[in-house]
Amino acid sequence: MNDDLRIAELLCSRLCHDLVSPVGAVNNGVELMEEFGGASDEAMALIGTSGRQAARRLQYYRIAFGLAGSQIAQSLDDVKGIVAGFVEGGKATVEWDAAGGQTPETPGWGKLLLNLVALASEALPRGGTLRISAGADAGKARLAVAASGPGCRLHEDIREALNPTVKVEALNARGAQPYFAVRLAARMGGKLEIAEPGQDQMTFAVTIPNVAG
């Protein structure tokens, strides 16, 4: 099978899996309204919360995986908003490193950072903290996400997908996003680096040329 086609299929599987829950909850809210013959507070709350969650995830996927994310250089505030929506309702909290220097100018830097955030989130199965930095200096932009929390680790499928020599046919839906992140970093002139500085800690970082689009 064509490698690009398989990756597209795996990413679609991942996206659909992540969207099934909030979209299904919206449907449940509608069924509650139909059952009770009106818009109960419980049904409206379920529909509202789930609808917002689905919208936030779609916004994240559009930039993290879609063509638009490669063509624009997001403002830091835009990226912060997308990250906040992505982690809202989950087990991780976010801290931004204020000492990052200038905001990167390379088109698509936000897309790459969102993929690092997704990777770091996967390393926190029991929740924790994501410390994010994005800065530029001397022609280079450095993006980093440090994950810390109890049981911080990567599933073996994800570790395998992060290996630059992995065969596409060996990937499953869990490995599609890590594989995509590695190739995206390489396409932007960088290399995804993973460090484990201590127990229950992992850092995902990429340095790329800082070139205005």
N, C-alpha and C positions, 0 to 999 in steps of 0.2 A: 504493500500500500504506500502511496505517496506520503512522505513525512509531513509535509505542510497540511495535507488533508487530515491526517490523524490528529495532529495538534489542534486543528480547528474543531474537530469532533470532541476531543477531550475537554477543551475549554468550554464548549457549549454544554457538555455534561456537567461541568463544575458550576457554571452559571445557573443552569436550570435547577440543580440541586439546592443551591443557596437561595433561590427565589421561590421554591415550592412552599416553604414554610410561611412567609408573610402573605403570599398571594392566597394560599389555602386558608389562612386566618381571615382574610377579607371575605372569602366565600362563606366561611362559617358565620361571620357577622350578618351577611345577607340572609342566610338560612334562619338565623335567630329572628330577624325582622319578619320574615315570612311566617315563621311558626307562631309568633305572638301578634301578628297583624299590625305591626307598627314599629317605629324606630325607638327601641328601648335604649336607656342610657348605656347598658352593658354592650349592646350590639354596636352602637355608634362609637363607643370607646375602642372596641376591638377593631372595627373598620378603620378608624382614624389612625390608631397606633400602627397597625399592620400596613396600611397604605403608605404611611410616611417611611416606614422601614424599607419597603420595596422600592420606593422612589430614591432613597439614599443609596441603596445598593446598586440600582441601575445607573445613578450618576457616577458612582465609583467605577463600575465596569466600563462605562463609556470612555472614561479617561485612562484607566489602567490598561485596558485591552484594545480599545478602539483606535481607529486611525486618527481621530481628532487629538488624542493625547500626544501623538508624535509630531503634530504640526504646530503646536502652540507652546509658548513659554508662559506657564501660569504664574500669576502673582502668588506670593507666599500666603496671603489671606485666602485666596481661592483654594489652595492646596490644604490649608488648615481646616477649612470648612468641609471639604470632601473627606478628610481623615476623621474629623469629628463625627460625621454621619456614618462612616464605615464602622467605627468602634462603638457607637452608641447602642446601648442595650446588651453589650457583650461583657466579658469579664475583665477586659484590660482598660487601664486608664492611660492617658497620653500626657506627656510633658514635652515642651519644646525648648530646645537649647537656644538661648538668646544670644550666645556668643558665636554665631556661625559666620559672621562677616557679611559681605554683600549677598544679595539674593542671586542665585544662578540665572543666567540668561539663555542657556542652551535650550532650544525648542524641545519639548518632551521631557525636561528634567522632572516635572511633576509626575508624569506617567511612571518614570523609573522609581521615584520615591514611593509612590503608592504601591508598587510591587514589593518594595522592601518592607513596607508596613504590613502587607499581607503575609509575607514570609515570617516576620517577627511575631505576628499574631498567632500563627500556627505553632510557634514554639512555646506558647503560654496556654497549655490545656486547662490549667486551673486558675488562670488569671494572673495579673501582675501589672507591670508598668512598661510602657513603650516610651523611650526617650529619643526624640527625633531631632536631627540637626540637618540643615541644608544651607550651605554657604559657598562663597566663591572668593578666590584670591589668586593673583598672579597667573591668570589664564586657566585655572583649574577650578572645577566645582566638585565639592565633596558632599555626598549624601550618605547619611548613616542613621540606622535605627537600632538602638540597644534595647533588648528585652531582658527583663528580670522578674522573677517570680518563682513560687514553689514548683518544682518539677519541670523547670524550663528545659526543653529539649525538642528535637525535631524527630518526627516519625521517620522510620527507615525509608519509606517510599519517597519522602521529600529529600532526604539526604542523597538517595540514589539519583533523583532527578537533577540535583545541583551539580552532579559530576559532568564536566564538559564533554566527556567521552561516552555518556550514556546513549544507548540506542533508543530511538523513538518507540519502537515496538515494545520495549520493556516498560513504558510508562503507563500509569493509570490516571484516572481523573484527578486524584490527589496530587500527582506529580506534574500536571500540565502547567500550573502557574509558576512553580519554581523553575521549570525548564524554560518557560517563556521569559522569566526575569533574567536568567543567565544570558540568554541570547540577546535580549534587549540591551543589557549592559554592554555586551561585546559590540553590538551595532553602533552604540553611541561612543565607542572608543574607550571603554573601561572594562574592568573585571570585577565581578561580584566576589567580595572577600568576606569570609565568615570567621569570627574569632569567638573563643569561649574563655573569657578572662578569669572566670571563677565559677564556683558552683551556682547553679540556677541563674546563669547569665549567658547571653549570646549577643553578638553584635553583627549586623549585616551592613556592609558599606561598599560604596562604589565611588571612584574618582574618575571624572570625565573632563574633556576639554570644555572650557566655558566660552562658548562662541555665541554671540547674539544672532538671532535668526533674522 
